Amino acid sequence: MTVKLDKLQMSDTIKTTVNPSEPAPPQNHDSQEDHEGRRDHDDHDVRTHRYDRDECAGREDFPAPGAFAIRAIDLTAGYGDRPVLHGVSLDLLAGEMLAIVGPNGAGKSTLLKILGGALKPWSGSVELEGRPIGDYDRRAIARRLAMVAQENLVAFRFTVLEIVLMGRAPHLGAFHFETRHDLEIAHAALERFDLIGLARRPIQELSGGERKRVFLARALAQSPHVALLDEPTAFLDLRHVAEIFARFRELRVERGMAVVATLHDLNAAALHADRVLLMKDGVMAGYGTPETVFTAANLRTVYETEVHVGRNPATGAISVLPGSAPPRRR
């Protein structure tokens, strides 16, 4: 990549290298409808995301409030002959946040993979913006949906800016380079996640928390309608945890972005999520608002430990505290 930067001032000529560890999304030239991302004829269910790539003034077409963003129906899935999920269903509207919580091994990360199209369920279905996810090609999915995994390995010495610019790949045609408009989007993502000062740094030189913020910024650069985040606050300090939730709240309000996040912090889920899905052993143990799901009885059953459930006096949100540890099993 050659980009002339002075505090990230954008140059008119930008050349970049796509991550060789990630195969380019397949091209589809079958029809006008396929080329434009398999548009649905029902404008209420599908909001086509497009940029005017010839003008920096090109604007995003964000989902309308109340439109379905993503839905899962009776999912059963596993690996090999080992079942992991059993009859999981959920739905999420534009602008909402769903927190998926539960103990280790509950199936949270597997569910995210299925929602993102990376893993096929044994039975059941996933709909993205009102259409079966299998109806979209990989590029069309990536224009609508971004996923940030728990761990993101990078084999090459890319800079932070280069990593974030990779989020623009789904919006580029074959053999096209990033434009000034793409760099502006990457710059905005870096600013939103407090990464401007790290733009030239190689990703390998960053701390775990800084790396996490880089991949969140890359997901934002995709301009998705749905963000799937697997433990997005892992490795982050207290300040950046608060800022990450604040930034995604802004995106939910400004763009109608729907957010699905797996979390271990029940208090963060109660404070920031519109709804929570409580899981144990691949089964739904509760689904609804934090007030209806985070009851002492539900949490004792799922986590097999004593808990105290009350209200945070500062925020009014549900507050969950661990009780005494259960006796060690002999």
VOPAGU-2260 file (C-alpha; in pm, 1 decimal, decimal comma):
REM VOPAGU-2260
SITE   aa  ch    i         X         Y         Z
SITE  MET   A    0       0,0       0,0       0,0
SITE  THR   A    1     120,4     351,1     -77,4
SITE  VAL   A    2     -82,8     622,3      87,5
SITE  LYS   A    3      49,8     971,8     153,0
SITE  LEU   A    4     -53,6    1054,4     506,2
SITE  ASP   A    5     -18,1    1369,9     713,2
SITE  LYS   A    6    -230,9    1295,0    1018,6
SITE  LEU   A    7    -422,7    1080,3     772,9
SITE  GLN   A    8    -484,1    1349,4     511,3
SITE  MET   A    9    -623,8    1160,7     212,6
SITE  SER   A   10    -440,1    1145,3    -119,3
SITE  ASP   A   11    -623,5    1108,6    -447,9
SITE  THR   A   12    -427,0     802,3    -555,5
SITE  ILE   A   13    -448,7     496,3    -333,8
SITE  LYS   A   14    -307,1     151,9    -394,5
SITE  THR   A   15    -359,4    -135,7    -156,5
SITE  THR   A   16    -295,1    -505,7    -125,7
SITE  VAL   A   17    -575,7    -738,7     -24,6
SITE  ASN   A   18    -491,9    -979,2     257,0
SITE  PRO   A   19    -359,0   -1289,8      78,3
SITE  SER   A   20    -479,5   -1509,5     364,6
SITE  GLU   A   21    -840,0   -1416,2     282,1
SITE  PRO   A   22    -969,0   -1531,8     -60,0
SITE  ALA   A   23   -1147,2   -1264,5    -256,6
SITE  PRO   A   24   -1524,2   -1297,7    -265,0
SITE  PRO   A   25   -1648,8   -1465,8    -583,8
SITE  GLN   A   26   -1772,3   -1253,2    -869,8
SITE  ASN   A   27   -2123,8   -1303,7    -998,0
SITE  HIS   A   28   -2214,2   -1178,2   -1344,0
SITE  ASP   A   29   -2525,0   -1390,2   -1398,7
SITE  SER   A   30   -2781,4   -1110,6   -1394,8
SITE  GLN   A   31   -2844,9    -747,7   -1313,3
SITE  GLU   A   32   -3024,3    -849,7    -993,4
SITE  ASP   A   33   -2739,6   -1076,0    -877,5
SITE  HIS   A   34   -2479,5    -810,5    -956,5
SITE  GLU   A   35   -2657,8    -558,9    -735,7
SITE  GLY   A   36   -2665,9    -791,2    -437,4
SITE  ARG   A   37   -2980,4    -993,7    -510,0
SITE  ARG   A   38   -3221,3    -717,3    -432,4
SITE  ASP   A   39   -3549,4    -818,8    -282,2
SITE  HIS   A   40   -3864,5    -682,8    -444,1
SITE  ASP   A   41   -4008,0    -611,4     -99,7
SITE  ASP   A   42   -3842,4    -284,6       2,6
SITE  HIS   A   43   -3966,1    -323,4     359,2
SITE  ASP   A   44   -3759,4    -636,7     420,7
SITE  VAL   A   45   -3438,7    -559,2     232,2
SITE  ARG   A   46   -3247,7    -233,3     227,9
SITE  THR   A   47   -2989,8    -243,9     -50,9
SITE  HIS   A   48   -2656,9     -91,7      62,5
SITE  ARG   A   49   -2481,5      96,6    -215,9
SITE  TYR   A   50   -2224,6     371,6    -256,6
SITE  ASP   A   51   -2172,3     617,0    -536,9
SITE  ARG   A   52   -1808,9     519,9    -589,8
SITE  ASP   A   53   -1733,7     811,1    -825,1
SITE  GLU   A   54   -1816,8    1084,1    -577,6
SITE  CYS   A   55   -1702,0    1135,9    -221,8
SITE  ALA   A   56   -2052,1    1264,1    -150,3
SITE  GLY   A   57   -2199,2     914,2    -201,9
SITE  ARG   A   58   -2427,7     829,8      90,9
SITE  GLU   A   59   -2526,4     502,7     250,2
SITE  ASP   A   60   -2876,7     360,6     230,5
SITE  PHE   A   61   -2932,5     259,4     592,7
SITE  PRO   A   62   -3203,3      18,0     708,7
SITE  ALA   A   63   -3534,0     170,5     813,4
SITE  PRO   A   64   -3624,3     157,4    1183,4
SITE  GLY   A   65   -3830,1    -150,4    1260,6
SITE  ALA   A   66   -3709,9    -349,1     958,7
SITE  PHE   A   67   -3599,8    -705,2    1028,5
SITE  ALA   A   68   -3220,5    -724,8    1032,4
SITE  ILE   A   69   -3156,2   -1092,4    1105,9
SITE  ARG   A   70   -3364,6   -1388,3    1214,2
SITE  ALA   A   71   -3285,6   -1747,9    1312,3
SITE  ILE   A   72   -3552,6   -2016,2    1317,7
SITE  ASP   A   73   -3517,6   -2340,8    1515,0
SITE  LEU   A   74   -3144,2   -2388,1    1460,1
SITE  THR   A   75   -2983,4   -2723,6    1534,1
SITE  ALA   A   76   -2612,3   -2756,8    1462,4
SITE  GLY   A   77   -2286,5   -2917,1    1563,3
SITE  TYR   A   78   -1945,3   -3039,6    1453,5
SITE  GLY   A   79   -1905,6   -3387,6    1307,3
SITE  ASP   A   80   -2149,9   -3602,7    1498,4
SITE  ARG   A   81   -2139,3   -3382,3    1812,2
SITE  PRO   A   82   -2447,9   -3161,9    1855,3
SITE  VAL   A   83   -2388,6   -2810,7    1992,0
SITE  LEU   A   84   -2712,2   -2616,8    1934,0
SITE  HIS   A   85   -3065,7   -2742,0    1989,5
SITE  GLY   A   86   -3366,6   -2550,4    1857,6
SITE  VAL   A   87   -3236,4   -2193,3    1890,9
SITE  SER   A   88   -3451,0   -1910,7    1750,4
SITE  LEU   A   89   -3409,9   -1532,8    1760,6
SITE  ASP   A   90   -3490,4   -1218,0    1567,2
SITE  LEU   A   91   -3344,8    -870,8    1567,7
SITE  LEU   A   92   -3468,8    -543,0    1425,1
SITE  ALA   A   93   -3260,7    -262,7    1276,7
SITE  GLY   A   94   -3106,1     -53,9    1552,8
SITE  GLU   A   95   -3139,5    -319,3    1823,0
SITE  MET   A   96   -2869,6    -494,4    2025,0
SITE  LEU   A   97   -2893,6    -857,8    2130,7
SITE  ALA   A   98   -2651,6    -994,4    2390,1
SITE  ILE   A   99   -2589,7   -1369,8    2388,0
SITE  VAL   A  100   -2475,7   -1484,7    2730,4
SITE  GLY   A  101   -2406,0   -1811,7    2905,9
SITE  PRO   A  102   -2122,1   -2017,5    3050,0
SITE  ASN   A  103   -1828,0   -2145,6    2849,3
SITE  GLY   A  104   -1932,1   -2416,5    2604,7
SITE  ALA   A  105   -2291,8   -2296,7    2583,6
SITE  GLY   A  106   -2275,8   -2262,1    2202,9
SITE  LYS   A  107   -2253,5   -1882,8    2177,7
SITE  SER   A  108   -1968,5   -1864,6    1924,5
SITE  THR   A  109   -2119,9   -2146,4    1717,8
SITE  LEU   A  110   -2445,1   -1952,1    1697,4
SITE  LEU   A  111   -2259,4   -1643,8    1571,9
SITE  LYS   A  112   -2088,7   -1849,2    1300,1
SITE  ILE   A  113   -2426,2   -1974,6    1178,9
SITE  LEU   A  114   -2577,3   -1625,5    1183,8
SITE  GLY   A  115   -2284,2   -1502,6     973,2
SITE  GLY   A  116   -2312,4   -1782,9     718,1
SITE  ALA   A  117   -1974,2   -1934,4     810,1
SITE  LEU   A  118   -2130,5   -2257,1     939,8
SITE  LYS   A  119   -2435,6   -2435,1     802,4
SITE  PRO   A  120   -2692,0   -2561,0    1053,2
SITE  TRP   A  121   -2807,1   -2919,8    1053,3
SITE  SER   A  122   -3162,7   -2792,2    1046,7
SITE  GLY   A  123   -3343,5   -2461,5    1074,9
SITE  SER   A  124   -3277,7   -2141,7     881,6
SITE  VAL   A  125   -3127,7   -1792,3     897,8
SITE  GLU   A  126   -3275,5   -1488,4     723,7
SITE  LEU   A  127   -3076,1   -1173,3     657,0
SITE  GLU   A  128   -3293,1    -868,2     593,5
SITE  GLY   A  129   -3594,6   -1082,9     515,3
SITE  ARG   A  130   -3423,1   -1322,9     274,0
SITE  PRO   A  131   -3260,7   -1665,2     334,8
SITE  ILE   A  132   -2891,3   -1607,1     389,5
SITE  GLY   A  133   -2811,7   -1878,0     133,7
SITE  ASP   A  134   -2965,5   -1658,4    -137,4
SITE  TYR   A  135   -2677,3   -1410,7    -105,6
SITE  ASP   A  136   -2329,3   -1464,3    -246,4
SITE  ARG   A  137   -2032,8   -1396,4     -18,4
SITE  ARG   A  138   -1980,3   -1041,5    -140,9
SITE  ALA   A  139   -2345,9    -950,8     -88,4
SITE  ILE   A  140   -2335,6   -1093,3     266,0
SITE  ALA   A  141   -2018,5    -897,6     345,6
SITE  ARG   A  142   -2184,4    -574,2     231,1
SITE  ARG   A  143   -2460,3    -627,5     484,5
SITE  LEU   A  144   -2297,1    -817,8     768,7
SITE  ALA   A  145   -1962,1    -793,8     948,4
SITE  MET   A  146   -1822,6   -1034,4    1204,2
SITE  VAL   A  147   -1544,5    -982,9    1458,0
SITE  ALA   A  148   -1414,6   -1307,6    1604,6
SITE  GLN   A  149   -1264,9   -1355,5    1950,2
SITE  GLU   A  150    -919,2   -1387,9    1797,9
SITE  ASN   A  151    -800,2   -1240,8    1467,1
SITE  LEU   A  152    -467,7   -1371,3    1341,5
SITE  VAL   A  153    -265,8   -1171,3    1088,1
SITE  ALA   A  154      26,4   -1347,2     924,4
SITE  PHE   A  155     172,4   -1043,4     748,3
SITE  ARG   A  156     307,0    -712,7     876,5
SITE  PHE   A  157      12,0    -494,1     779,8
SITE  THR   A  158     -38,7    -153,6     936,2
SITE  VAL   A  159    -350,2     -57,8    1127,1
SITE  LEU   A  160    -471,9     152,7     833,5
SITE  GLU   A  161    -421,5    -134,7     591,3
SITE  ILE   A  162    -618,3    -371,5     814,1
SITE  VAL   A  163    -908,2    -126,0     842,6
SITE  LEU   A  164    -907,4     -60,0     466,4
SITE  MET   A  165    -956,0    -434,1     410,3
SITE  GLY   A  166   -1308,7    -378,0     535,9
SITE  ARG   A  167   -1379,9    -196,8     209,0
SITE  ALA   A  168   -1307,7    -506,8      -3,3
SITE  PRO   A  169   -1674,7    -613,7     -42,7
SITE  HIS   A  170   -1754,3    -274,3    -198,2
SITE  LEU   A  171   -1477,1    -289,5    -460,4
SITE  GLY   A  172   -1511,7    -443,9    -802,8
SITE  ALA   A  173   -1259,5    -689,1    -942,0
SITE  PHE   A  174    -915,6    -532,4    -988,9
SITE  HIS   A  175   -1029,0    -201,1    -839,0
SITE  PHE   A  176    -827,4      -5,4    -584,5
SITE  GLU   A  177    -961,2     193,5    -293,8
SITE  THR   A  178   -1072,2     547,1    -373,7
SITE  ARG   A  179   -1054,6     863,2    -168,9
SITE  HIS   A  180   -1408,2     783,4     -51,8
SITE  ASP   A  181   -1294,1     446,4      85,9
SITE  LEU   A  182   -1004,5     610,1     268,5
SITE  GLU   A  183   -1242,1     863,2     421,2
SITE  ILE   A  184   -1457,7     577,4     550,7
SITE  ALA   A  185   -1150,1     406,1     697,3
SITE  HIS   A  186   -1038,5     735,7     854,1
SITE  ALA   A  187   -1380,1     778,0    1016,1
SITE  ALA   A  188   -1363,9     422,5    1154,6
SITE  LEU   A  189   -1018,6     487,5    1298,9
SITE  GLU   A  190   -1142,5     807,3    1462,1
SITE  ARG   A  191   -1449,7     640,9    1609,0
SITE  PHE   A  192   -1238,5     373,7    1778,8
SITE  ASP   A  193    -958,1     608,3    1891,5
SITE  LEU   A  194    -698,3     463,7    1653,6
SITE  ILE   A  195    -574,9     763,0    1452,3
SITE  GLY   A  196    -246,5     771,2    1643,3
SITE  LEU   A  197    -184,7     404,9    1562,6
SITE  ALA   A  198    -265,6     420,6    1189,9
SITE  ARG   A  199      93,2     361,0    1073,5
SITE  ARG   A  200     179,2      99,8    1336,4
SITE  PRO   A  201     213,6    -267,0    1232,7
SITE  ILE   A  202     -65,0    -476,9    1383,0
SITE  GLN   A  203     189,6    -708,4    1547,9
SITE  GLU   A  204     317,7    -422,7    1766,4
SITE  LEU   A  205     -18,3    -357,8    1933,1
SITE  SER   A  206    -156,3    -483,9    2262,1
SITE  GLY   A  207    -447,5    -725,0    2271,5
SITE  GLY   A  208    -693,5    -445,9    2346,2
SITE  GLU   A  209    -560,8    -225,2    2067,5
SITE  ARG   A  210    -583,0    -513,1    1820,7
SITE  LYS   A  211    -943,3    -572,8    1924,0
SITE  ARG   A  212   -1028,7    -211,0    1845,7
SITE  VAL   A  213    -857,1    -237,6    1505,2
SITE  PHE   A  214   -1078,4    -528,0    1400,9
SITE  LEU   A  215   -1387,7    -352,2    1529,5
SITE  ALA   A  216   -1287,3     -56,3    1311,4
SITE  ARG   A  217   -1237,4    -287,6    1013,2
SITE  ALA   A  218   -1588,5    -422,3    1065,9
SITE  LEU   A  219   -1723,1     -67,3    1075,2
SITE  ALA   A  220   -1540,6      12,4     749,5
SITE  GLN   A  221   -1751,0    -257,7     583,4
SITE  SER   A  222   -2052,6     -30,1     646,7
SITE  PRO   A  223   -2261,7    -329,3     756,0
SITE  HIS   A  224   -2627,6    -336,3     851,2
SITE  VAL   A  225   -2559,1    -614,7    1104,0
SITE  ALA   A  226   -2251,3    -654,1    1326,4
SITE  LEU   A  227   -2176,3    -991,3    1489,4
SITE  LEU   A  228   -1927,3    -943,9    1773,3
SITE  ASP   A  229   -1772,1   -1234,3    1962,8
SITE  GLU   A  230   -1655,8   -1103,1    2301,3
SITE  PRO   A  231   -1598,0    -747,4    2169,2
SITE  THR   A  232   -1472,6    -613,2    2503,1
SITE  ALA   A  233   -1218,8    -888,9    2573,0
SITE  PHE   A  234    -872,5    -748,0    2657,9
SITE  LEU   A  235   -1006,9    -390,8    2683,9
SITE  ASP   A  236    -954,1    -161,9    2980,8
SITE  LEU   A  237   -1247,2      -2,7    3161,9
SITE  ARG   A  238   -1239,3     320,1    2960,3
SITE  HIS   A  239   -1238,5     144,7    2624,1
SITE  VAL   A  240   -1510,6    -100,3    2730,4
SITE  ALA   A  241   -1737,9     196,8    2798,8
SITE  GLU   A  242   -1634,2     364,1    2472,9
SITE  ILE   A  243   -1695,8      50,7    2262,6
SITE  PHE   A  244   -2052,8      22,9    2387,3
SITE  ALA   A  245   -2101,4     397,5    2337,9
SITE  ARG   A  246   -1971,0     382,6    1981,3
SITE  PHE   A  247   -2200,0      94,6    1886,3
SITE  ARG   A  248   -2493,5     270,4    2047,4
SITE  GLU   A  249   -2418,5     569,4    1824,1
SITE  LEU   A  250   -2410,3     343,2    1519,4
SITE  ARG   A  251   -2739,6     182,8    1615,5
SITE  VAL   A  252   -2903,4     525,1    1641,1
SITE  GLU   A  253   -2730,7     691,9    1343,5
SITE  ARG   A  254   -2736,9     402,8    1096,5
SITE  GLY   A  255   -2990,8     155,5    1226,4
SITE  MET   A  256   -2711,8     -98,7    1268,8
SITE  ALA   A  257   -2821,2    -418,0    1444,2
SITE  VAL   A  258   -2565,8    -563,5    1685,7
SITE  VAL   A  259   -2538,4    -920,9    1811,9
SITE  ALA   A  260   -2266,4    -964,5    2074,6
SITE  THR   A  261   -2158,9   -1257,6    2288,2
SITE  LEU   A  262   -2070,4   -1137,8    2636,6
SITE  HIS   A  263   -1959,8   -1281,5    2969,2
SITE  ASP   A  264   -2028,9    -954,5    3150,1
SITE  LEU   A  265   -2393,3    -984,0    3253,1
SITE  ASN   A  266   -2401,9    -629,4    3388,1
SITE  ALA   A  267   -2284,3    -489,5    3054,7
SITE  ALA   A  268   -2547,8    -698,5    2877,4
SITE  ALA   A  269   -2817,7    -569,0    3112,8
SITE  LEU   A  270   -2708,5    -208,2    3065,9
SITE  HIS   A  271   -2656,3    -198,2    2688,2
SITE  ALA   A  272   -2867,3    -469,4    2523,5
SITE  ASP   A  273   -3231,4    -440,0    2424,1
SITE  ARG   A  274   -3270,2    -815,6    2455,7
SITE  VAL   A  275   -3063,9   -1104,5    2583,5
SITE  LEU   A  276   -3043,4   -1470,4    2489,6
SITE  LEU   A  277   -2937,4   -1685,3    2785,7
SITE  MET   A  278   -2791,6   -2020,9    2681,6
SITE  LYS   A  279   -2679,1   -2339,2    2850,4
SITE  ASP   A  280   -2555,8   -2654,8    2676,8
SITE  GLY   A  281   -2676,2   -2528,4    2339,1
SITE  VAL   A  282   -3032,9   -2469,7    2458,6
SITE  MET   A  283   -3220,7   -2143,3    2509,4
SITE  ALA   A  284   -3262,9   -2091,3    2882,8
SITE  GLY   A  285   -3418,0   -1746,9    2844,8
SITE  TYR   A  286   -3491,3   -1492,1    2573,1
SITE  GLY   A  287   -3628,5   -1141,4    2619,0
SITE  THR   A  288   -3547,7    -817,1    2795,5
SITE  PRO   A  289   -3276,0    -819,7    3063,4
SITE  GLU   A  290   -3545,2    -770,2    3328,1
SITE  THR   A  291   -3733,2   -1086,2    3227,1
SITE  VAL   A  292   -3429,7   -1307,7    3160,9
SITE  PHE   A  293   -3184,7   -1208,5    3434,6
SITE  THR   A  294   -3375,2   -1348,0    3728,3
SITE  ALA   A  295   -3195,6   -1510,5    4019,0
SITE  ALA   A  296   -3365,0   -1843,0    3944,0
SITE  ASN   A  297   -3260,5   -1841,4    3576,3
SITE  LEU   A  298   -2902,1   -1745,2    3651,7
SITE  ARG   A  299   -2860,9   -1998,2    3933,4
SITE  THR   A  300   -2980,9   -2273,4    3700,8
SITE  VAL   A  301   -2757,6   -2173,5    3410,7
SITE  TYR   A  302   -2438,2   -2086,9    3600,4
SITE  GLU   A  303   -2484,6   -2339,2    3882,3
SITE  THR   A  304   -2383,5   -2087,8    4145,7
SITE  GLU   A  305   -2547,8   -1845,9    4385,5
SITE  VAL   A  306   -2619,8   -1497,6    4247,1
SITE  HIS   A  307   -2771,5   -1175,4    4374,7
SITE  VAL   A  308   -2988,2    -977,9    4132,5
SITE  GLY   A  309   -3081,3    -615,8    4201,7
SITE  ARG   A  310   -3068,7    -270,5    4047,3
SITE  ASN   A  311   -2769,1     -50,3    3983,2
SITE  PRO   A  312   -2851,0     269,1    4175,7
SITE  ALA   A  313   -2659,4     484,2    3927,5
SITE  THR   A  314   -2812,4     350,2    3603,3
SITE  GLY   A  315   -3129,3     172,0    3712,1
SITE  ALA   A  316   -3023,1    -131,6    3508,2
SITE  ILE   A  317   -3031,6    -489,2    3634,2
SITE  SER   A  318   -2723,5    -567,6    3844,2
SITE  VAL   A  319   -2588,8    -920,7    3890,6
SITE  LEU   A  320   -2336,4   -1010,8    4159,7
SITE  PRO   A  321   -2192,2   -1354,4    4234,8
SITE  GLY   A  322   -2275,4   -1506,5    4568,6
SITE  SER   A  323   -2076,2   -1755,9    4768,3
SITE  ALA   A  324   -1896,8   -2019,0    4565,7
SITE  PRO   A  325   -2056,6   -2363,2    4561,6
SITE  PRO   A  326   -1872,2   -2640,0    4745,1
SITE  ARG   A  327   -1614,3   -2820,6    4538,1
SITE  ARG   A  328   -1739,5   -3147,5    4396,9
SITE  ARG   A  329   -1551,9   -3453,4    4522,1
